[in-house]
């Protein structure tokens, strides 16, 4: 597994509670979770539907944030 390649500079700004989403989103990308989800869930017939990976990734990040 790769080490996170992010650098934070010094700031007087307050970090929000959403800073933890960075690690979760990076993990989702590192594991290629979107590709795995799209392989196991069939495409929907509607052209208006979201891809399964988009829906599930949004659900994961939403639940990690507290479901707000």
Phi and psi in degrees as GROMACS dihedral restraints (atoms count N, CA, C in turn):
[ dihedral_restraints ]
;  ai    aj    ak    al  type     phi  dphi    fc
    3     4     5     6     1   -78.2    20    10
    4     5     6     7     1   149.2    20    10
    6     7     8     9     1   -80.1    20    10
    7     8     9    10     1   143.7    20    10
    9    10    11    12     1   -54.9    20    10
   10    11    12    13     1   133.7    20    10
   12    13    14    15     1  -105.1    20    10
   13    14    15    16     1    52.9    20    10
   15    16    17    18     1  -121.8    20    10
   16    17    18    19     1   141.3    20    10
   18    19    20    21     1  -120.8    20    10
   19    20    21    22     1   133.0    20    10
   21    22    23    24     1  -106.9    20    10
   22    23    24    25     1   127.8    20    10
   24    25    26    27     1   -89.9    20    10
   25    26    27    28     1   162.7    20    10
   27    28    29    30     1   -67.6    20    10
   28    29    30    31     1   140.8    20    10
   30    31    32    33     1  -154.1    20    10
   31    32    33    34     1   157.4    20    10
   33    34    35    36     1   -97.1    20    10
   34    35    36    37     1     1.0    20    10
   36    37    38    39     1   -73.6    20    10
   37    38    39    40     1   149.5    20    10
   39    40    41    42     1   -81.0    20    10
   40    41    42    43     1   138.3    20    10
   42    43    44    45     1   -81.8    20    10
   43    44    45    46     1   138.3    20    10
   45    46    47    48     1   -86.7    20    10
   46    47    48    49     1   171.8    20    10
   48    49    50    51     1   -68.3    20    10
   49    50    51    52     1   -16.5    20    10
   51    52    53    54     1   -80.6    20    10
   52    53    54    55     1    -0.8    20    10
   54    55    56    57     1   -62.7    20    10
   55    56    57    58     1   -26.7    20    10
   57    58    59    60     1   -69.5    20    10
   58    59    60    61     1   -17.9    20    10
   60    61    62    63     1   -67.8    20    10
   61    62    63    64     1   -23.2    20    10
   63    64    65    66     1   -61.8    20    10
   64    65    66    67     1   -46.7    20    10
   66    67    68    69     1   -66.0    20    10
   67    68    69    70     1   -40.2    20    10
   69    70    71    72     1   -66.2    20    10
   70    71    72    73     1   -44.9    20    10
   72    73    74    75     1   -64.5    20    10
   73    74    75    76     1   -38.3    20    10
   75    76    77    78     1   -65.1    20    10
   76    77    78    79     1   -40.3    20    10
   78    79    80    81     1   -64.0    20    10
   79    80    81    82     1   -42.2    20    10
   81    82    83    84     1   -59.2    20    10
   82    83    84    85     1   -43.6    20    10
   84    85    86    87     1   -69.5    20    10
   85    86    87    88     1   -41.0    20    10
   87    88    89    90     1   -63.9    20    10
   88    89    90    91     1   -39.3    20    10
   90    91    92    93     1   -81.4    20    10
   91    92    93    94     1    -1.2    20    10
   93    94    95    96     1    51.0    20    10
   94    95    96    97     1    43.9    20    10
   96    97    98    99     1   -62.3    20    10
   97    98    99   100     1   -36.3    20    10
   99   100   101   102     1   -61.4    20    10
  100   101   102   103     1   -43.4    20    10
  102   103   104   105     1   -65.0    20    10
  103   104   105   106     1   -42.0    20    10
  105   106   107   108     1   -63.4    20    10
  106   107   108   109     1   -44.1    20    10
  108   109   110   111     1   -62.6    20    10
  109   110   111   112     1   -45.2    20    10
  111   112   113   114     1   -65.6    20    10
  112   113   114   115     1   -27.6    20    10
  114   115   116   117     1   -71.8    20    10
  115   116   117   118     1   -34.6    20    10
  117   118   119   120     1   -94.5    20    10
  118   119   120   121     1   -16.6    20    10
  120   121   122   123     1  -111.2    20    10
  121   122   123   124     1   131.1    20    10
  123   124   125   126     1   -70.5    20    10
  124   125   126   127     1   155.7    20    10
  126   127   128   129     1   -69.4    20    10
  127   128   129   130     1   142.7    20    10
  129   130   131   132     1   -82.4    20    10
  130   131   132   133     1   151.4    20    10
  132   133   134   135     1   -73.5    20    10
  133   134   135   136     1   -20.4    20    10
  135   136   137   138     1   -82.3    20    10
  136   137   138   139     1   140.5    20    10
  138   139   140   141     1   -81.1    20    10
  139   140   141   142     1    -5.4    20    10
  141   142   143   144     1   -96.1    20    10
  142   143   144   145     1    -8.0    20    10
  144   145   146   147     1   -78.5    20    10
  145   146   147   148     1   150.1    20    10
  147   148   149   150     1   -78.1    20    10
  148   149   150   151     1   151.0    20    10
  150   151   152   153     1   -66.8    20    10
  151   152   153   154     1   151.6    20    10
  153   154   155   156     1   -59.5    20    10
  154   155   156   157     1   -39.2    20    10
  156   157   158   159     1   -65.3    20    10
  157   158   159   160     1   -37.4    20    10
  159   160   161   162     1   -64.1    20    10
  160   161   162   163     1   -44.5    20    10
  162   163   164   165     1   -64.6    20    10
  163   164   165   166     1   -47.2    20    10
  165   166   167   168     1   -70.3    20    10
  166   167   168   169     1   -40.9    20    10
  168   169   170   171     1   -62.5    20    10
  169   170   171   172     1   -40.9    20    10
  171   172   173   174     1   -63.3    20    10
  172   173   174   175     1   -40.9    20    10
  174   175   176   177     1   -63.6    20    10
  175   176   177   178     1   -43.4    20    10
  177   178   179   180     1   -61.3    20    10
  178   179   180   181     1   -48.7    20    10
  180   181   182   183     1   -66.1    20    10
  181   182   183   184     1   -36.9    20    10
  183   184   185   186     1   -65.0    20    10
  184   185   186   187     1   -43.5    20    10
  186   187   188   189     1   -67.7    20    10
  187   188   189   190     1   -36.8    20    10
  189   190   191   192     1   -65.0    20    10
  190   191   192   193     1   -34.1    20    10
  192   193   194   195     1   -76.3    20    10
  193   194   195   196     1   -16.6    20    10
  195   196   197   198     1   118.4    20    10
  196   197   198   199     1     9.2    20    10
  198   199   200   201     1    71.6    20    10
  199   200   201   202     1    22.8    20    10
